[in-house]
Amino acid sequence: MNQKSRIGDWEGDTVISHSSRTALLTVVERKSTLLKMKKIGRKTKENVNAPLEEKLKPIKKQVLTMTFDNGASSPDIR
């Protein structure tokens, strides 16, 4: 999906600190380049999923796909 032809395709990543046990969760909407981010603790499933859902829940209708570097993820945003 390199064309960026629609709103709703998101790309996520985590940036891990070398000096501490924390990470930064980032998600970017590919067409609009809207960025959502949150500082999280260690990179665990729980520490990534809960903040991800928190950040995207208010705009859940604009979330069609979510892709991370290590594969696809489909958060349950209700």
DSSP file (Angstrom, degrees, kcal/mol; ACC not computed):
  #  RESIDUE AA STRUCTURE BP1 BP2  ACC     N-H-->O    O-->H-N    N-H-->O    O-->H-N    TCO  KAPPA ALPHA  PHI   PSI    X-CA   Y-CA   Z-CA
    1    1 A M              0   0    0      0, 0.0     3,-0.3     0, 0.0     8,-0.0   0.000 360.0 360.0 360.0  64.4    0.0    0.0    0.0
    2    2 A N        +     0   0    0      1,-0.2     0, 0.0     2,-0.1     0, 0.0   0.558 360.0  77.2 -88.0 -10.3    2.5    2.6   -1.1
    3    3 A Q  S    S-     0   0    0      1,-0.0    -1,-0.2     2,-0.0     0, 0.0   0.750  78.2-152.2 -76.1 -23.3    0.0    4.8   -2.9
    4    4 A K        +     0   0    0     -3,-0.3    -2,-0.1     1,-0.1    -1,-0.0   0.918  39.6 151.4  52.8  47.7   -1.4    6.4    0.2
    5    5 A S        +     0   0    0      2,-0.0     2,-0.3     1,-0.0    -1,-0.1   0.521  51.7  40.9 -91.1  -6.3   -4.7    6.9   -1.6
    6    6 A R  S >  S-     0   0    0      3,-0.0     3,-0.6     0, 0.0     2,-0.3  -0.980  77.7-113.4-142.7 154.1   -7.1    6.7    1.4
    7    7 A I  T 3  S+     0   0    0     -2,-0.3     3,-0.1     1,-0.2    56,-0.1  -0.674  91.8  55.2 -79.5 136.5   -7.4    7.9    4.9
    8    8 A G  T 3   +     0   0    0     -2,-0.3    56,-3.1     1,-0.3    57,-2.1   0.351  66.1 115.4 124.4  -4.9   -7.3    5.1    7.5
    9    9 A D  E <   -a   65   0A   0     -3,-0.6    21,-2.9    55,-0.2    22,-0.3  -0.868  46.4-169.9 -99.1 115.6   -4.1    3.1    6.8
   10   10 A W  E     -aB  66  29A   0     55,-2.6    57,-1.9    -2,-0.7     2,-0.4  -0.738  15.7-156.9-109.3 151.0   -1.9    3.4    9.8
   11   11 A E  E     -aB  67  28A   0     17,-2.3    17,-2.6    -2,-0.3     2,-0.3  -0.997  15.6-165.8-126.9 128.9    1.8    2.4   10.4
   12   12 A G  E     +aB  68  27A   0     55,-3.1    57,-0.7    -2,-0.4     2,-0.3  -0.810  12.2 164.8-117.9 156.1    3.1    1.8   13.9
   13   13 A D  E     - B   0  26A   0     13,-2.6    13,-3.0    -2,-0.3     2,-0.4  -0.980  25.2-134.7-157.9 160.9    6.5    1.5   15.5
   14   14 A T  E     - B   0  25A   0     -2,-0.3     2,-0.6    11,-0.2    11,-0.2  -0.981   9.6-154.3-122.3 139.6    8.2    1.5   18.9
   15   15 A V  E     - B   0  24A   0      9,-2.6     9,-2.5    -2,-0.4     2,-0.4  -0.964  16.3-153.1-112.1 120.1   11.4    3.3   19.7
   16   16 A I  E     - B   0  23A   0     -2,-0.6     7,-0.2     7,-0.2     2,-0.2  -0.810  11.7-127.4-102.6 131.7   13.3    1.7   22.5
   17   17 A S        -     0   0    0      5,-2.2     5,-0.1    -2,-0.4    -1,-0.0  -0.520   6.8-155.3 -75.2 137.8   15.6    3.7   24.8
   18   18 A H  S    S+     0   0    0     -2,-0.2    -1,-0.1     1,-0.2     3,-0.0   0.749  93.4  49.7 -80.2 -25.0   19.1    2.4   25.2
   19   19 A S  S    S+     0   0    0      3,-0.0     2,-0.3     2,-0.0    -1,-0.2   0.594 118.8  19.7 -94.4 -11.1   19.5    4.1   28.6
   20   20 A S  S    S-     0   0    0      2,-0.2     2,-0.1     0, 0.0    -3,-0.0  -0.867  81.7-100.1-146.1-179.8   16.3    3.0   30.3
   21   21 A R  S    S+     0   0    0     -2,-0.3     2,-0.3    -5,-0.1    -3,-0.1  -0.207  84.7 102.5 -99.5  42.5   13.6    0.3   30.1
   22   22 A T        -     0   0    0     -2,-0.1    -5,-2.2    -5,-0.1     2,-0.3  -0.792  48.3-164.0-121.5 165.6   11.1    2.5   28.4
   23   23 A A  E     -BC  16  40A   0     17,-2.3    17,-3.2    18,-0.4     2,-0.5  -0.933  18.2-127.6-142.6 164.7    9.8    2.9   24.8
   24   24 A L  E     -BC  15  39A   0     -9,-2.5    -9,-2.6    -2,-0.3     2,-0.5  -0.981  18.9-150.7-117.5 123.4    7.9    5.3   22.7
   25   25 A L  E     -BC  14  38A   0     13,-3.0    13,-2.1    -2,-0.5     2,-0.4  -0.831  19.4-177.8 -93.7 126.0    4.9    4.0   20.8
   26   26 A T  E     -BC  13  37A   0    -13,-3.0   -13,-2.6    -2,-0.5     2,-0.4  -0.978  11.6-179.6-126.7 140.3    4.2    5.9   17.5
   27   27 A V  E     -BC  12  36A   0      9,-2.6     9,-2.6    -2,-0.4     2,-0.4  -0.997   7.7-169.1-135.7 134.2    1.4    5.4   15.0
   28   28 A V  E     -BC  11  35A   0    -17,-2.6   -17,-2.3    -2,-0.4     2,-0.6  -0.981  23.5-131.3-127.0 131.4    1.1    7.5   11.8
   29   29 A E  E  >  -B   10   0A   0      5,-2.5     4,-2.2    -2,-0.4     5,-0.3  -0.731  26.3-140.8 -78.7 123.7   -1.8    7.7    9.4
   30   30 A R  T  4 S+     0   0    0    -21,-2.9    -1,-0.1    -2,-0.6   -20,-0.1   0.810  89.6  37.3 -65.2 -37.1   -0.1    7.3    6.1
   31   31 A K  T  4 S+     0   0    0    -25,-0.3    -1,-0.2   -22,-0.3   -24,-0.1   0.946 128.5  29.8 -82.0 -49.3   -2.0    9.8    3.9
   32   32 A S  T  4 S-     0   0    0    -26,-0.1    -2,-0.2     2,-0.1    -1,-0.1   0.681  95.2-135.3 -83.4 -17.6   -2.6   12.7    6.3
   33   33 A T     <  +     0   0    0     -4,-2.2     2,-0.2     1,-0.2    -3,-0.2   0.681  40.3 169.0  64.3  23.3    0.6   12.0    8.4
   34   34 A L        -     0   0    0     -5,-0.3    -5,-2.5    -6,-0.0     2,-0.4  -0.492  21.1-150.9 -62.8 128.8   -1.4   12.4   11.6
   35   35 A L  E     -C   28   0A   0     -2,-0.2     2,-0.4    -7,-0.2    -7,-0.2  -0.896  19.0-178.8-110.9 132.6    0.9   11.3   14.4
   36   36 A K  E     +C   27   0A   0     -9,-2.6    -9,-2.6    -2,-0.4     2,-0.3  -0.995  15.8 168.0-123.0 133.8   -0.2    9.7   17.7
   37   37 A M  E     -C   26   0A   0     -2,-0.4     2,-0.3   -11,-0.2   -11,-0.2  -0.989  14.9-177.9-147.6 158.5    2.4    8.8   20.3
   38   38 A K  E     -C   25   0A   0    -13,-2.1   -13,-3.0    -2,-0.3     2,-0.4  -0.975  30.0-119.2-155.4 137.8    2.8    7.7   23.9
   39   39 A K  E     -C   24   0A   0     -2,-0.3     2,-0.3   -15,-0.2   -15,-0.2  -0.650  40.9-178.1 -75.6 131.2    5.6    6.9   26.2
   40   40 A I  E     -C   23   0A   0    -17,-3.2   -17,-2.3    -2,-0.4     3,-0.1  -0.795  25.6-114.5-125.3 168.3    5.2    3.3   27.4
   41   41 A G  S    S-     0   0    0     -2,-0.3   -18,-0.4     1,-0.3    -1,-0.2   0.336  78.3 -16.3 -75.3-145.3    7.1    1.1   29.8
   42   42 A R  S    S-     0   0    0    -20,-0.1     2,-1.6     1,-0.1    -1,-0.3  -0.210  83.3 -97.0 -56.3 151.8    8.9   -2.0   28.6
   43   43 A K  S    S+     0   0    0    -21,-0.1     2,-0.3    -3,-0.1    -1,-0.1  -0.586  70.3 142.3 -78.2  90.8    7.8   -3.2   25.1
   44   44 A T     >  -     0   0    0     -2,-1.6     4,-1.5     1,-0.1     5,-0.2  -0.834  65.2-106.2-123.0 164.7    5.3   -5.9   26.0
   45   45 A K  H  > S+     0   0    0     -2,-0.3     4,-2.9     1,-0.2     3,-0.3   0.918 121.7  45.7 -55.4 -46.2    2.0   -6.8   24.4
   46   46 A E  H  > S+     0   0    0      1,-0.2     4,-1.7     2,-0.2    -1,-0.2   0.895 110.6  52.4 -66.8 -41.3    0.0   -5.2   27.2
   47   47 A N  H  4 S+     0   0    0      1,-0.2    -1,-0.2     2,-0.2    -2,-0.2   0.701 118.0  38.4 -70.5 -18.9    2.2   -2.0   27.3
   48   48 A V  H  X S+     0   0    0     -4,-1.5     4,-1.8    -3,-0.3    -2,-0.2   0.859 115.2  48.9 -94.6 -46.5    1.7   -1.6   23.5
   49   49 A N  H  X S+     0   0    0     -4,-2.9     4,-2.6    -5,-0.2     5,-0.2   0.911 108.2  50.9 -65.2 -45.7   -2.0   -2.6   23.0
   50   50 A A  H  X S+     0   0    0     -4,-1.7     4,-2.3    -5,-0.2    -1,-0.2   0.948 114.8  41.3 -62.7 -50.5   -3.6   -0.6   25.8
   51   51 A P  H  > S+     0   0    0      0, 0.0     4,-2.4     0, 0.0    -1,-0.2   0.864 113.4  55.6 -64.7 -32.9   -2.1    2.8   24.9
   52   52 A L  H  X S+     0   0    0     -4,-1.8     4,-2.0     2,-0.2    -2,-0.2   0.941 110.5  43.7 -62.2 -47.6   -2.7    2.0   21.2
   53   53 A E  H  X S+     0   0    0     -4,-2.6     4,-2.0     1,-0.2    -1,-0.2   0.891 112.4  54.0 -64.5 -39.6   -6.3    1.5   21.8
   54   54 A E  H  < S+     0   0    0     -4,-2.3    -2,-0.2    -5,-0.2    -1,-0.2   0.912 111.9  43.8 -60.7 -44.2   -6.5    4.6   24.0
   55   55 A K  H  < S+     0   0    0     -4,-2.4    -1,-0.2     1,-0.2    -2,-0.2   0.844 121.7  37.3 -71.6 -34.9   -5.0    6.8   21.4
   56   56 A L  H >< S+     0   0    0     -4,-2.0     3,-1.2    -5,-0.2     6,-0.2   0.634  91.7  86.5 -96.6 -14.4   -7.1    5.5   18.5
   57   57 A K  G >< S+     0   0    0     -4,-2.0     3,-1.5     1,-0.3     4,-0.2   0.891  86.6  54.5 -56.3 -43.8  -10.4    4.9   20.1
   58   58 A P  G 3  S+     0   0    0      0, 0.0    -1,-0.3     0, 0.0     3,-0.2   0.751 120.0  33.5 -63.8 -20.4  -11.7    8.5   19.6
   59   59 A I  G X  S+     0   0    0     -3,-1.2     3,-2.6    -4,-0.2    -2,-0.2  -0.038  76.2 135.1-120.9  30.8  -11.0    8.2   15.8
   60   60 A K  G X   +     0   0    0     -3,-1.5     3,-1.5     1,-0.3    -1,-0.1   0.746  66.2  63.3 -57.4 -26.7  -11.8    4.5   15.4
   61   61 A K  G 3  S+     0   0    0      1,-0.3    -1,-0.3    -4,-0.2    -2,-0.1   0.696 100.5  54.5 -71.5 -16.2  -13.8    5.2   12.2
   62   62 A Q  G <  S+     0   0    0     -3,-2.6     2,-0.7    -6,-0.2    -1,-0.3   0.181  88.4  91.1 -99.7  16.2  -10.6    6.4   10.6
   63   63 A V    <   +     0   0    0     -3,-1.5   -54,-0.2     1,-0.2     3,-0.1  -0.902  36.5 147.4-113.6 102.7   -8.7    3.2   11.4
   64   64 A L  S    S+     0   0    0    -56,-3.1     2,-0.3    -2,-0.7   -55,-0.2   0.825  70.1   9.2 -99.6 -45.0   -9.0    0.7    8.5
   65   65 A T  E     -a    9   0A   0    -57,-2.1   -55,-2.6     2,-0.0     2,-0.4  -0.963  57.3-161.1-136.3 154.6   -5.6   -1.0    8.7
   66   66 A M  E     -a   10   0A   0      7,-0.4     7,-1.9    -2,-0.3     2,-0.4  -0.978  11.8-175.7-137.0 121.9   -2.7   -1.1   11.2
   67   67 A T  E     -aD  11  72A   0    -57,-1.9   -55,-3.1    -2,-0.4     2,-0.3  -0.970   2.5-172.0-122.4 132.1    0.8   -2.3   10.1
   68   68 A F  E >   -aD  12  71A   0      3,-2.7     3,-2.0    -2,-0.4   -55,-0.2  -0.786  40.0-106.0-113.0 162.2    3.8   -2.7   12.4
   69   69 A D  T 3  S+     0   0    0    -57,-0.7     3,-0.1     1,-0.3   -56,-0.1   0.836 120.7  49.3 -54.5 -35.5    7.4   -3.5   11.3
   70   70 A N  T 3  S-     0   0    0      1,-0.3    -1,-0.3    -3,-0.0     2,-0.2   0.198 128.8 -66.8 -94.4  17.5    7.0   -7.0   12.6
   71   71 A G  E <  S-D   68   0A   0     -3,-2.0    -3,-2.7     2,-0.0    -1,-0.3  -0.773  71.4 -40.7 130.8-175.1    3.7   -7.7   10.9
   72   72 A A  E     -D   67   0A   0     -2,-0.2     2,-0.4    -5,-0.2    -5,-0.2  -0.600  45.8-168.7 -91.1 149.5    0.1   -6.7   10.9
   73   73 A S        -     0   0    0     -7,-1.9    -7,-0.4    -2,-0.2    -2,-0.0  -0.992  11.9-160.8-136.2 143.3   -1.9   -6.0   14.0
   74   74 A S        -     0   0    0     -2,-0.4    -2,-0.0    -9,-0.1    -7,-0.0  -0.781  16.5-157.4-125.3  87.8   -5.6   -5.5   14.4
   75   75 A P        -     0   0    0      0, 0.0     2,-1.2     0, 0.0    -2,-0.0  -0.336  21.7-121.1 -65.4 146.8   -6.3   -3.7   17.7
   76   76 A D        +     0   0    0      2,-0.0     2,-0.8   -27,-0.0   -23,-0.0  -0.726  37.9 178.1 -90.0  91.4   -9.8   -4.2   19.2
   77   77 A I              0   0    0     -2,-1.2   -23,-0.0     1,-0.1   -24,-0.0  -0.856 360.0 360.0-101.5 111.0  -11.0   -0.6   19.3
   78   78 A R              0   0    0     -2,-0.8    -1,-0.1   -25,-0.0    -2,-0.0   0.390 360.0 360.0-110.1 360.0  -14.6   -0.5   20.6
